[in-house]
Amino acid sequence: MPSFITSTTIIRTNLAALLASCVAVSFTASALPAAPLKDVLSLKEACQQIAIEDQLPEAEVSAFLLDCVNDQLTEMGYERIASLD
């Protein structure tokens, strides 16, 4: 019996920790401000220049731009964006 109680306790503890982590991540993600449009456009332009310099294939440019802009937004303390459209 003691091993069953221990296993149940461990499972409950892990589930509680997971729930607390999800709540913390959700709160943190929603707590970040949205970047001003002019900043997003400026970052997109800079990332486009990098794509040109690195001679990225056209098929990879869109994904690169979104990742590049989001990396910079994250570093600046802004919320990530879903698309550049």
C-alpha positions in Angstrom: 0.0 0.0 0.0 2.7 2.6 0.8 4.0 2.5 -2.7 0.5 3.2 -4.2 0.1 6.2 -1.8 3.5 7.5 -2.8 2.7 7.1 -6.5 -0.6 8.8 -6.1 1.0 11.6 -4.2 3.7 12.1 -6.8 1.1 12.1 -9.6 -1.0 14.7 -7.8 2.1 16.8 -7.1 3.1 16.7 -10.7 -0.3 17.6 -11.9 -0.5 20.5 -9.5 2.9 21.7 -10.7 1.9 21.4 -14.3 -1.3 23.4 -13.7 0.6 26.1 -11.9 3.1 26.3 -14.8 0.3 26.6 -17.4 -1.4 29.4 -15.4 1.9 31.2 -15.0 2.8 30.9 -18.7 -0.7 32.0 -19.7 -0.5 35.0 -17.4 3.0 36.0 -18.6 2.0 35.7 -22.3 -1.0 37.9 -21.9 0.9 40.4 -19.8 3.2 41.4 -22.6 2.2 44.5 -24.5 1.6 44.5 -28.3 4.4 46.2 -30.3 3.5 49.4 -32.1 2.9 48.8 -35.8 5.8 51.1 -36.8 8.2 48.9 -34.8 6.9 45.7 -36.4 7.3 47.3 -39.8 10.8 48.4 -39.0 11.8 45.0 -37.7 10.3 43.4 -40.8 12.3 45.6 -43.1 15.5 44.8 -41.2 14.8 41.1 -41.3 14.1 41.4 -45.1 17.5 42.9 -45.5 19.1 40.0 -43.6 17.2 37.5 -45.9 18.5 39.3 -49.0 22.1 39.3 -47.6 21.9 35.7 -46.7 20.4 34.9 -50.1 17.6 32.8 -48.6 15.5 30.8 -51.1 12.1 32.5 -51.8 10.2 29.6 -50.3 11.9 30.1 -46.9 11.6 33.9 -46.7 8.1 34.2 -45.2 8.9 31.8 -42.3 12.3 33.4 -41.7 10.7 36.9 -41.6 8.1 35.9 -39.0 10.7 34.1 -36.8 13.1 37.0 -37.1 10.5 39.6 -36.2 9.2 37.5 -33.3 12.7 37.0 -32.0 13.3 40.7 -31.9 9.9 41.4 -30.4 10.6 39.0 -27.6 13.9 40.6 -26.9 12.2 44.0 -26.8 9.6 42.7 -24.3 6.7 42.7 -26.7 4.1 40.1 -27.5 4.8 37.8 -30.4 2.7 38.1 -33.5 0.9 35.4 -35.5 1.6 36.7 -39.0 3.1 39.6 -40.9 0.1 40.1 -43.2 
